[in-house]
Amino acid sequence: VALLPQVACSIQDVLNEPSPSGTWVKERAECAIFYSINSTKRGLSGIDLGGALIKQAVRSLSEELPSLRTFCTLSPIPNFRHWVRMELLRCAFLQQTDPVNSKDLFLRQEKQDLVAWF
């Protein structure tokens, strides 16, 4: 787990961040970033070990460091970028063709941020 003042965009951002001291962490860390959690061993197939570990870590870190506000992962999600693009297109299409019944997955600001990102 990396403790940073904000969400990192890549593992390189995490590695480039200087190691925080105990005082810095308690005063400034607002984001806990998890990375490299997986269950690749054959015997662990079908067991949500990563999810269980993250949930336990979130509970422990939340108690220990109340300044933490954001918990995220840098672990890749296959095809996530493609899915987000398609969802943005779907939302835009539905908004144009059926604005009364369209349901957005994203808030207006989230959509603007995502469109700018992609």
Phi, psi and omega per residue, in radians:
V1 nan 2.282 3.053
A2 -1.814 2.344 3.118
L3 -1.890 2.043 -3.052
L4 -2.331 2.896 3.105
P5 -1.307 -0.338 3.129
Q6 -2.647 2.995 3.129
V7 -1.182 2.351 3.066
A8 -1.541 2.593 3.131
C9 -1.535 -0.313 -3.116
S10 -2.694 2.888 3.089
I11 -1.131 -0.504 3.109
Q12 -1.092 -0.663 3.082
D13 -1.075 -0.672 3.119
V14 -1.165 -0.803 -3.106
L15 -1.169 -0.524 -3.128
N16 -1.387 -0.317 -3.127
E17 -1.264 2.282 3.105
P18 -1.094 2.592 3.124
S19 -1.128 2.214 -3.102
P20 -1.348 2.660 3.031
S21 -1.532 2.941 -3.129
G22 -1.013 -0.720 -3.141
T23 -1.168 -0.765 3.138
W24 -1.025 -0.789 -3.106
V25 -1.046 -0.834 -3.098
K26 -1.163 -0.524 -3.084
E27 -1.607 -0.584 -2.949
R28 -2.118 -0.326 -3.077
A29 -1.203 2.070 3.096
E30 -2.024 -0.146 -3.053
C31 -2.342 2.282 3.015
A32 -1.917 2.126 -3.086
I33 -1.959 2.138 3.095
F34 -1.680 2.532 3.089
Y35 -2.668 2.720 3.106
S36 1.032 0.776 3.037
I37 -1.845 2.108 3.126
N38 -2.700 2.943 3.104
S39 -2.197 1.265 -3.047
T40 -1.554 -0.238 -3.138
K41 -1.233 2.416 -3.096
R42 -0.946 -0.717 -3.125
G43 -1.184 -0.297 -3.133
L44 -1.701 0.030 -3.132
S45 -0.999 2.271 3.113
G46 1.494 -0.087 3.128
I47 -1.763 2.225 -3.122
D48 -1.445 1.063 -3.114
L49 -1.138 -0.747 3.139
G50 -1.045 -0.802 3.124
G51 -1.072 -0.749 3.137
A52 -1.123 -0.727 3.127
L53 -1.127 -0.745 3.139
I54 -1.119 -0.784 -3.134
K55 -1.061 -0.731 3.112
Q56 -1.152 -0.726 3.134
A57 -1.132 -0.703 3.113
V58 -1.074 -0.776 3.113
R59 -1.056 -0.843 -3.108
S60 -1.122 -0.817 -3.124
L61 -1.138 -0.668 3.134
S62 -1.073 -0.685 3.117
E63 -1.232 -0.736 -3.062
E64 -1.336 -0.605 -3.072
L65 -2.282 1.482 -3.096
P66 -1.112 -0.246 3.117
S67 -1.276 -0.272 3.141
L68 -1.178 2.232 -3.121
R69 -2.069 -0.426 -3.043
T70 -2.223 2.321 3.057
F71 -2.157 2.217 -3.098
C72 -2.572 3.078 3.106
T73 -2.298 2.605 3.018
L74 -1.794 0.086 3.120
S75 -1.123 2.369 -3.104
P76 -1.221 2.520 3.027
I77 -1.988 1.971 -3.086
P78 -0.949 2.293 3.070
N79 1.143 0.280 -3.107
F80 -1.098 -0.802 -3.123
R81 -1.028 -0.759 3.111
H82 -1.077 -0.770 -3.136
W83 -1.066 -0.767 -3.139
V84 -1.089 -0.788 3.107
R85 -1.011 -0.810 -3.123
M86 -1.133 -0.647 3.131
E87 -1.181 -0.698 3.076
L88 -1.093 -0.743 3.101
L89 -1.129 -0.736 3.133
R90 -1.074 -0.791 3.137
C91 -1.078 -0.763 3.138
A92 -1.124 -0.741 3.132
F93 -1.108 -0.821 -3.129
L94 -1.135 -0.633 3.128
Q95 -1.099 -0.623 3.141
Q96 -1.373 -0.673 -3.026
T97 -1.579 -0.519 -3.086
D98 -2.614 1.192 -3.039
P99 -1.073 -0.466 -3.118
V100 -1.240 -0.725 -3.053
N101 -1.735 -0.059 -3.112
S102 -1.263 2.476 3.105
K103 -2.141 2.170 3.138
D104 -1.583 2.422 3.032
L105 -1.393 -0.482 -3.044
F106 -1.961 2.604 2.983
L107 -1.284 2.807 -3.105
R108 -0.936 -0.849 -3.120
Q109 -1.138 -0.666 3.096
E110 -1.074 -0.747 3.114
K111 -1.075 -0.767 3.138
Q112 -1.085 -0.751 3.133
D113 -1.118 -0.748 -3.136
L114 -1.156 -0.744 3.119
V115 -1.080 -0.722 3.107
A116 -1.146 -0.636 -3.117
W117 -1.217 -0.741 -3.077
F118 -1.603 nan nan
